[in-house]
Amino acid sequence: MSRRLIAYVHVDGVAYGPADRIPPTVLRRIGDHAFADSDVDDADQDDDSGTGGGDVEAPPRSGRGSGVEAWRQFAKQHDVEVAADASREDIIAACEAADVVEREE
């Protein structure tokens, strides 16, 4: 399901609006009250706003569900381009560089 803002919000001095793609690191900081209720699945929408996949949770970085294919699918959902032979670590690094997941320190 896609989350769409009902109005503009400001996070750390940056304004995000209903048609903007919001990085997951910012999404977590915006309260549920700022989003429109939606019962329409992304697959059923013809949407060019770029918000699709914005609320898809990242796979774990270790353990069950943390494999290369899970990360490859996550990257694809967020339009992060990775090489066909990219390792899991390469895909995670690309997702971090694209600001779709937080960097681990």
MARMI-435883 format. One record per atom (N, C-alpha, C, CB): residue in three letters; x, y, z. Coordinates in steps of 0.05 Angstrom, whole numbers, padded with zeros to 5 digits. Glycine has a CB too. Example, Ala and Ser with C-alpha at 12.3 -4.5 7.8 and 13.67 -1.06 7.14 Angstrom:
BEGIN
ALA:00264:-00114:00156
ALA:00246:-00090:00156
ALA:00264:-00066:00156
ALA:00226:-00089:00181
SER:00257:-00045:00142
SER:00273:-00021:00143
SER:00258:00001:00157
SER:00282:-00012:00114
This chain:
BEGIN
MET:00017:-00023:00000
MET:00000:00000:00000
MET:00018:00025:00000
MET:-00019:00000:00024
SER:00010:00044:-00015
SER:00026:00069:-00017
SER:00016:00088:00004
SER:00023:00081:-00045
ARG:00034:00103:00016
ARG:00027:00124:00035
ARG:00030:00151:00021
ARG:00044:00122:00061
ARG:00009:00166:00022
ARG:00009:00192:00009
ARG:00002:00214:00030
ARG:-00012:00193:-00014
LEU:00019:00234:00031
LEU:00014:00256:00049
LEU:-00011:00271:00042
LEU:00038:00276:00050
ILE:-00025:00282:00062
ILE:-00049:00298:00056
ILE:-00043:00327:00053
ILE:-00070:00293:00078
ALA:-00019:00335:00062
ALA:-00010:00363:00060
ALA:00021:00363:00061
ALA:-00022:00380:00083
TYR:00032:00387:00058
TYR:00061:00389:00059
TYR:00070:00387:00088
TYR:00071:00415:00046
VAL:00092:00373:00093
VAL:00105:00372:00119
VAL:00134:00379:00116
VAL:00102:00343:00131
HIS:00146:00390:00137
HIS:00174:00398:00137
HIS:00189:00380:00157
HIS:00177:00428:00144
VAL:00210:00368:00147
VAL:00228:00351:00164
VAL:00256:00361:00160
VAL:00225:00321:00157
ASP:00269:00370:00181
ASP:00296:00381:00180
ASP:00299:00402:00158
ASP:00316:00358:00175
GLY:00280:00419:00156
GLY:00281:00441:00137
GLY:00275:00435:00108
GLY:00308:00452:00138
VAL:00267:00410:00103
VAL:00259:00401:00076
VAL:00229:00397:00075
VAL:00275:00376:00067
ALA:00216:00408:00054
ALA:00187:00405:00051
ALA:00181:00381:00034
ALA:00175:00430:00039
TYR:00162:00364:00043
TYR:00153:00341:00028
TYR:00123:00344:00023
TYR:00160:00314:00042
GLY:00114:00338:-00001
GLY:00086:00341:-00008
GLY:00073:00315:-00017
GLY:00082:00362:-00029
PRO:00047:00316:-00023
PRO:00032:00292:-00031
PRO:00044:00277:-00055
PRO:00004:00299:-00037
ALA:00057:00291:-00073
ALA:00067:00278:-00097
ALA:00097:00271:-00095
ALA:00063:00296:-00121
ASP:00109:00276:-00072
ASP:00138:00272:-00069
ASP:00145:00244:-00061
ASP:00150:00292:-00049
ARG:00168:00234:-00070
ARG:00179:00209:-00060
ARG:00194:00215:-00034
ARG:00197:00195:-00082
ILE:00186:00202:-00013
ILE:00197:00208:00013
ILE:00216:00186:00021
ILE:00175:00212:00034
PRO:00241:00192:00028
PRO:00260:00171:00036
PRO:00250:00157:00061
PRO:00288:00184:00041
PRO:00255:00131:00063
PRO:00246:00116:00087
PRO:00256:00128:00113
PRO:00255:00087:00085
THR:00280:00139:00113
THR:00290:00151:00138
THR:00273:00175:00147
THR:00319:00160:00134
VAL:00261:00188:00128
VAL:00243:00211:00134
VAL:00215:00201:00140
VAL:00242:00231:00111
LEU:00206:00181:00125
LEU:00179:00169:00130
LEU:00175:00161:00159
LEU:00175:00145:00112
ARG:00195:00149:00171
ARG:00193:00140:00199
ARG:00190:00163:00218
ARG:00218:00124:00206
ARG:00196:00187:00210
ARG:00194:00210:00228
ARG:00168:00226:00225
ARG:00217:00229:00223
ILE:00151:00218:00206
ILE:00126:00232:00201
ILE:00104:00215:00213
ILE:00121:00236:00170
GLY:00087:00228:00229
GLY:00065:00215:00242
GLY:00043:00205:00223
GLY:00052:00233:00263
ASP:00029:00184:00231
ASP:00008:00172:00214
ASP:-00014:00192:00208
ASP:-00004:00148:00228
HIS:-00018:00212:00225
HIS:-00039:00232:00220
HIS:-00034:00248:00195
HIS:-00042:00250:00244
ALA:-00010:00249:00185
ALA:-00003:00265:00162
ALA:-00008:00251:00135
ALA:00026:00273:00163
PHE:-00017:00225:00137
PHE:-00021:00210:00112
PHE:-00051:00205:00108
PHE:-00007:00183:00114
ALA:-00058:00204:00082
ALA:-00086:00199:00074
ALA:-00091:00169:00077
ALA:-00091:00207:00045
ASP:-00115:00162:00085
ASP:-00122:00134:00086
ASP:-00125:00124:00058
ASP:-00149:00129:00102
SER:-00114:00100:00053
SER:-00115:00089:00026
SER:-00121:00059:00027
SER:-00089:00094:00011
ASP:-00140:00050:00012
ASP:-00146:00022:00010
ASP:-00141:00012:-00018
ASP:-00174:00015:00020
VAL:-00126:00027:-00033
VAL:-00120:00020:-00061
VAL:-00091:00010:-00062
VAL:-00124:00044:-00080
ASP:-00087:-00014:-00071
ASP:-00060:-00026:-00073
ASP:-00045:-00012:-00096
ASP:-00062:-00056:-00079
ASP:-00018:-00009:-00092
ASP:-00001:00004:-00112
ASP:-00004:-00009:-00139
ASP:00028:00003:-00103
ALA:-00007:-00035:-00140
ALA:-00009:-00050:-00165
ALA:-00034:-00042:-00181
ALA:-00009:-00080:-00161
ASP:-00054:-00031:-00167
ASP:-00079:-00023:-00180
ASP:-00079:00006:-00189
ASP:-00102:-00028:-00162
GLN:-00058:00021:-00182
GLN:-00057:00049:-00188
GLN:-00040:00054:-00213
GLN:-00047:00065:-00165
ASP:-00048:00073:-00228
ASP:-00031:00083:-00250
ASP:-00019:00109:-00241
ASP:-00047:00086:-00277
ASP:00003:00107:-00227
ASP:00014:00130:-00212
ASP:00042:00137:-00221
ASP:00014:00124:-00182
ASP:00046:00162:-00229
ASP:00073:00171:-00237
ASP:00086:00188:-00216
ASP:00071:00185:-00263
SER:00075:00188:-00192
SER:00085:00207:-00172
SER:00112:00199:-00160
SER:00065:00210:-00150
GLY:00120:00173:-00163
GLY:00145:00165:-00152
GLY:00144:00156:-00123
GLY:00165:00186:-00155
THR:00120:00155:-00112
THR:00118:00147:-00084
THR:00115:00118:-00080
THR:00095:00161:-00071
GLY:00111:00102:-00101
GLY:00108:00073:-00098
GLY:00132:00061:-00085
GLY:00103:00061:-00125
GLY:00126:00042:-00067
GLY:00148:00028:-00053
GLY:00161:00044:-00031
GLY:00169:00020:-00073
GLY:00152:00068:-00026
GLY:00164:00084:-00005
GLY:00161:00073:00023
GLY:00153:00111:-00006
ASP:00141:00057:00027
ASP:00137:00046:00054
ASP:00143:00017:00056
ASP:00109:00052:00063
VAL:00157:00006:00037
VAL:00165:-00022:00037
VAL:00188:-00025:00057
VAL:00173:-00033:00009
GLU:00186:-00043:00076
GLU:00206:-00046:00097
GLU:00230:-00061:00085
GLU:00195:-00062:00121
ALA:00254:-00052:00092
ALA:00278:-00064:00083
ALA:00282:-00092:00095
ALA:00303:-00047:00090
PRO:00294:-00110:00080
PRO:00300:-00137:00091
PRO:00320:-00134:00114
PRO:00311:-00156:00069
PRO:00321:-00155:00131
PRO:00342:-00154:00152
PRO:00370:-00155:00140
PRO:00337:-00177:00172
ARG:00389:-00146:00154
ARG:00417:-00146:00144
ARG:00431:-00172:00151
ARG:00432:-00123:00156
SER:00419:-00188:00169
SER:00431:-00214:00175
SER:00408:-00233:00183
SER:00452:-00212:00197
GLY:00413:-00259:00182
GLY:00394:-00279:00190
GLY:00373:-00285:00168
GLY:00379:-00269:00214
ARG:00352:-00297:00176
ARG:00331:-00305:00157
ARG:00320:-00281:00142
ARG:00308:-00319:00173
GLY:00317:-00284:00116
GLY:00306:-00263:00099
GLY:00325:-00242:00090
GLY:00283:-00251:00113
SER:00351:-00246:00096
SER:00371:-00225:00090
SER:00387:-00231:00065
SER:00389:-00222:00113
GLY:00378:-00250:00049
GLY:00394:-00259:00025
GLY:00395:-00238:00003
GLY:00383:-00284:00015
VAL:00412:-00244:-00017
VAL:00416:-00226:-00039
VAL:00390:-00221:-00055
VAL:00437:-00237:-00057
GLU:00373:-00242:-00058
GLU:00349:-00238:-00073
GLU:00329:-00220:-00059
GLU:00336:-00265:-00079
ALA:00327:-00222:-00033
ALA:00310:-00204:-00018
ALA:00319:-00175:-00021
ALA:00309:-00211:00012
TRP:00345:-00171:-00019
TRP:00356:-00144:-00023
TRP:00353:-00134:-00052
TRP:00385:-00142:-00014
ARG:00356:-00152:-00071
ARG:00353:-00145:-00099
ARG:00324:-00136:-00104
ARG:00360:-00169:-00118
GLN:00305:-00150:-00094
GLN:00277:-00143:-00097
GLN:00271:-00116:-00084
GLN:00258:-00164:-00085
PHE:00282:-00112:-00060
PHE:00278:-00086:-00046
PHE:00290:-00063:-00062
PHE:00291:-00087:-00018
ALA:00314:-00067:-00073
ALA:00326:-00046:-00089
ALA:00309:-00040:-00114
ALA:00354:-00055:-00098
LYS:00298:-00061:-00126
LYS:00281:-00057:-00150
LYS:00256:-00041:-00143
LYS:00273:-00085:-00162
GLN:00244:-00047:-00120
GLN:00220:-00033:-00112
GLN:00225:-00003:-00107
GLN:00209:-00045:-00086
HIS:00250:00004:-00101
HIS:00258:00031:-00096
HIS:00273:00044:-00119
HIS:00274:00033:-00071
ASP:00272:00030:-00142
ASP:00285:00041:-00167
ASP:00315:00046:-00162
ASP:00272:00066:-00176
VAL:00328:00029:-00146
VAL:00357:00030:-00142
VAL:00369:00010:-00162
VAL:00365:00024:-00113
GLU:00385:00020:-00180
GLU:00398:00003:-00200
GLU:00422:-00011:-00189
GLU:00405:00019:-00226
VAL:00423:-00037:-00193
VAL:00446:-00053:-00185
VAL:00453:-00072:-00207
VAL:00440:-00069:-00158
ALA:00479:-00079:-00208
ALA:00488:-00098:-00229
ALA:00476:-00126:-00224
ALA:00519:-00099:-00229
ALA:00473:-00141:-00246
ALA:00462:-00167:-00244
ALA:00478:-00186:-00226
ALA:00459:-00179:-00272
ASP:00504:-00181:-00225
ASP:00521:-00198:-00209
ASP:00529:-00185:-00182
ASP:00546:-00205:-00224
ALA:00514:-00165:-00174
ALA:00520:-00151:-00149
ALA:00516:-00169:-00125
ALA:00503:-00126:-00146
SER:00534:-00166:-00106
SER:00532:-00182:-00081
SER:00511:-00168:-00062
SER:00560:-00184:-00066
ARG:00504:-00182:-00042
ARG:00485:-00171:-00022
ARG:00496:-00145:-00011
ARG:00478:-00191:00000
GLU:00522:-00145:-00004
GLU:00535:-00121:00007
GLU:00535:-00098:-00012
GLU:00563:-00128:00016
ASP:00539:-00104:-00038
ASP:00538:-00083:-00059
ASP:00510:-00071:-00061
ASP:00547:-00095:-00086
ILE:00490:-00088:-00059
ILE:00462:-00078:-00062
ILE:00455:-00061:-00037
ILE:00442:-00102:-00064
ILE:00463:-00070:-00014
ILE:00458:-00054:00011
ILE:00472:-00027:00008
ILE:00467:-00070:00036
ALA:00497:-00027:-00001
ALA:00512:-00002:-00004
ALA:00498:00016:-00024
ALA:00540:-00008:-00013
ALA:00487:00005:-00046
ALA:00473:00021:-00065
ALA:00447:00033:-00053
ALA:00466:00005:-00090
CYS:00433:00017:-00037
CYS:00409:00027:-00024
CYS:00415:00049:-00004
CYS:00394:00003:-00010
GLU:00438:00046:00011
GLU:00447:00067:00029
GLU:00453:00092:00014
GLU:00471:00057:00046
ALA:00468:00089:-00008
ALA:00475:00113:-00024
ALA:00451:00127:-00036
ALA:00494:00104:-00047
ALA:00430:00112:-00042
ALA:00405:00123:-00053
ALA:00387:00134:-00030
ALA:00390:00103:-00070
ASP:00396:00131:-00005
ASP:00381:00140:00018
ASP:00354:00126:00021
ASP:00377:00170:00016
VAL:00352:00101:00014
VAL:00328:00086:00018
VAL:00330:00068:00044
VAL:00321:00068:-00006
VAL:00354:00066:00054
VAL:00358:00053:00081
VAL:00379:00070:00096
VAL:00367:00023:00078
GLU:00377:00068:00122
GLU:00397:00083:00138
GLU:00424:00068:00138
GLU:00387:00086:00167
ARG:00445:00083:00138
ARG:00472:00071:00139
ARG:00476:00059:00167
ARG:00494:00092:00133
GLU:00488:00035:00168
GLU:00495:00024:00193
GLU:00523:00034:00201
GLU:00495:-00007:00192
GLU:00525:00040:00227
GLU:00551:00050:00237
GLU:00563:00031:00256
GLU:00548:00077:00250
